[in-house]
Amino acid sequence: MKTSLYIVCTLSLLLLWGCSSSSKVSTYTDGQIGAFKDFVNSKSYEFIASTANPIPGRGMMAVANSGLLPPGSTMSNIQLQGTSNYLKIEGDTISAFLPYYGERQSGGGYNSDAGIVFDGIPSDYKEEYDAQKNEMRITFTISEKSEGYRVTMNLFPNKKATVVVTSSQRFAIRYLGDLKELENTDNPS
């Protein structure tokens, strides 16, 4: 029963995401697309989330009804302004510290991370540019402690991005936000 509920919720969320996407694709110059591809290929950038879209469920409904969500938020659209978060790509290493809103299916317990936290070299890393949609799709899997994550990132030339995290222990969650170049911390002296 729990598995079928999870499948129905996941399919419903994916359907809603698909319906909400715009059929209008922005046009960019060849120079803008080239600069965007160079930015992604540098593997020195980070994603900062401004909004989280968890799968609405009974637990999220209880949180929303209790008034614990940040101002301007609903149970399926949580505002993250003022919340420290990131997903960094530095060479071959990817690290994340993203808040999680949603329901845990299994695992967890004492001393476990409440958010999406990982740091390491991912497996199954793939990049693919879709010229029709003007987007770079990056997918990878990564594990931290006993939890595995499947991450799909859709990056756009205007430095906007969507990140979907599917966990081995929690319902999926989507983040919307911005990309920025990592500051060079090398000291030339």
C-alpha positions as CSV (number, residue, x, y, z in Angstrom):
1,M,0.0,0.0,0.0
2,K,2.8,2.4,0.9
3,T,4.7,1.6,-2.3
4,S,1.6,2.2,-4.5
5,L,0.9,5.5,-2.7
6,Y,4.5,6.6,-3.3
7,I,4.2,5.7,-7.0
8,V,0.9,7.5,-7.4
9,C,2.3,10.6,-5.6
10,T,5.5,10.6,-7.7
11,L,3.6,10.2,-10.9
12,S,1.2,13.0,-9.9
13,L,4.1,15.3,-9.1
14,L,5.8,14.6,-12.4
15,L,2.6,15.2,-14.3
16,L,2.1,18.5,-12.5
17,W,5.6,19.6,-13.3
18,G,5.2,18.6,-17.0
19,C,1.9,20.6,-17.2
20,S,3.4,23.6,-15.6
21,S,6.3,24.0,-18.0
22,S,6.0,26.5,-20.7
23,S,5.9,25.6,-24.4
24,K,7.5,29.0,-25.2
25,V,11.3,28.6,-25.4
26,S,13.5,31.6,-25.0
27,T,15.9,32.3,-27.8
28,Y,19.6,33.0,-27.2
29,T,22.4,34.0,-29.4
30,D,25.2,31.6,-30.4
31,G,27.5,33.6,-28.2
32,Q,25.2,33.3,-25.1
33,I,24.8,29.5,-25.7
34,G,28.6,29.2,-26.1
35,A,29.3,31.1,-22.9
36,F,26.7,29.0,-21.1
37,K,28.3,25.8,-22.2
38,D,31.7,27.1,-21.1
39,F,30.2,28.0,-17.7
40,V,28.8,24.5,-17.2
41,N,32.0,22.8,-18.6
42,S,34.1,24.8,-16.1
43,K,32.6,22.6,-13.3
44,S,33.1,25.5,-10.9
45,Y,29.6,26.8,-10.1
46,E,26.8,26.4,-7.5
47,F,23.1,26.3,-7.4
48,I,21.3,28.4,-4.8
49,A,17.6,27.4,-4.3
50,S,15.0,30.0,-3.8
51,T,11.9,27.7,-3.8
52,A,11.3,24.1,-2.8
53,N,8.4,22.0,-4.2
54,P,7.8,18.9,-2.0
55,I,5.3,16.3,-2.8
56,P,2.2,17.2,-0.8
57,G,1.2,14.5,1.6
58,R,-0.4,14.1,5.0
59,G,2.7,15.1,6.9
60,M,3.1,18.3,4.8
61,M,-0.6,19.1,5.2
62,A,-0.1,18.8,9.0
63,V,2.9,21.2,8.9
64,A,1.0,23.7,6.7
65,N,-2.0,23.6,9.0
66,S,0.2,24.2,12.0
67,G,1.5,27.5,10.6
68,L,5.2,26.3,10.7
69,L,5.9,27.1,7.0
70,P,7.9,30.3,6.2
71,P,5.9,33.4,5.2
72,G,4.5,33.3,1.7
73,S,4.8,29.5,1.5
74,T,2.2,26.8,0.9
75,M,2.6,23.1,1.5
76,S,3.7,22.5,-2.1
77,N,5.7,25.8,-2.7
78,I,8.1,26.7,0.1
79,Q,10.0,30.0,-0.1
80,L,13.7,29.5,0.9
81,Q,14.9,33.1,0.8
82,G,17.2,33.7,3.9
83,T,17.8,29.9,4.2
84,S,21.4,28.8,3.7
85,N,21.5,26.2,0.9
86,Y,23.6,25.1,-2.0
87,L,24.5,22.4,-4.5
88,K,28.2,22.9,-5.6
89,I,30.0,21.4,-8.5
90,E,33.8,21.8,-8.1
91,G,35.6,19.6,-10.6
92,D,34.6,16.0,-10.1
93,T,33.2,16.7,-6.6
94,I,29.6,17.5,-6.0
95,S,28.4,18.7,-2.6
96,A,24.9,19.7,-1.4
97,F,23.3,21.2,1.7
98,L,19.6,21.6,0.8
99,P,16.7,21.9,3.2
100,Y,14.2,19.0,2.9
101,Y,10.5,19.4,3.3
102,G,8.4,16.2,2.8
103,E,8.0,12.8,4.2
104,R,10.6,10.1,5.0
105,Q,9.6,6.6,3.9
106,S,12.3,4.7,5.8
107,G,15.6,5.0,7.5
108,G,16.7,8.2,9.3
109,G,16.6,8.2,13.1
110,Y,18.8,9.9,15.6
111,N,21.9,11.8,14.3
112,S,20.7,11.7,10.7
113,D,20.6,14.7,8.5
114,A,17.3,16.4,8.2
115,G,18.1,17.9,4.9
116,I,19.7,16.7,1.6
117,V,23.4,16.5,2.5
118,F,26.1,14.9,0.5
119,D,29.7,15.5,-0.6
120,G,31.7,13.3,-2.9
121,I,32.3,12.1,-6.4
122,P,29.1,11.0,-8.1
123,S,28.5,7.9,-10.2
124,D,26.6,7.8,-13.5
125,Y,27.3,11.5,-14.2
126,K,25.9,12.6,-17.5
127,E,25.6,16.0,-19.3
128,E,23.3,16.5,-22.3
129,Y,22.5,19.8,-24.0
130,D,19.0,20.0,-25.5
131,A,19.0,22.7,-28.3
132,Q,15.2,22.5,-28.6
133,K,14.7,23.6,-25.0
134,N,18.0,25.6,-24.6
135,E,18.8,23.6,-21.5
136,M,21.7,21.5,-20.2
137,R,20.5,18.4,-18.4
138,I,22.8,16.9,-15.8
139,T,22.0,13.6,-14.0
140,F,24.0,11.7,-11.4
141,T,23.7,9.4,-8.4
142,I,25.5,9.9,-5.2
143,S,25.4,8.4,-1.7
144,E,26.0,9.7,1.8
145,K,25.9,7.4,4.8
146,S,23.0,5.0,4.2
147,E,21.0,7.2,1.8
148,G,21.3,7.3,-2.0
149,Y,20.3,10.2,-4.2
150,R,19.4,10.5,-7.8
151,V,19.8,14.1,-8.9
152,T,18.5,15.7,-12.2
153,M,19.6,19.3,-12.9
154,N,18.1,21.4,-15.7
155,L,20.3,24.4,-16.3
156,F,19.4,27.3,-18.6
157,P,21.5,30.0,-20.3
158,N,19.9,32.8,-18.1
159,K,21.5,31.1,-15.1
160,K,18.3,29.7,-13.7
161,A,18.0,26.0,-12.8
162,T,15.7,23.3,-11.6
163,V,17.0,20.5,-9.4
164,V,15.0,17.3,-8.6
165,V,16.3,15.0,-5.9
166,T,15.0,11.5,-5.6
167,S,16.1,9.7,-2.4
168,S,16.2,6.1,-1.4
169,Q,14.5,7.1,1.9
170,R,12.3,10.1,1.2
171,F,9.7,11.4,-1.3
172,A,11.2,13.4,-4.2
173,I,11.5,17.2,-4.0
174,R,12.2,19.8,-6.6
175,Y,14.1,23.1,-6.1
176,L,14.1,26.2,-8.3
177,G,16.9,28.7,-8.1
178,D,19.9,30.4,-9.6
179,L,23.4,29.5,-10.7
180,K,26.5,31.4,-9.9
181,E,30.2,31.0,-10.6
182,L,32.2,29.8,-7.6
183,E,34.6,32.4,-6.3
184,N,38.2,31.6,-6.8
185,T,39.6,30.9,-3.3
186,D,43.2,30.3,-4.6
187,N,45.6,32.7,-3.1
188,P,48.3,33.6,-5.6
189,S,50.9,34.7,-3.0
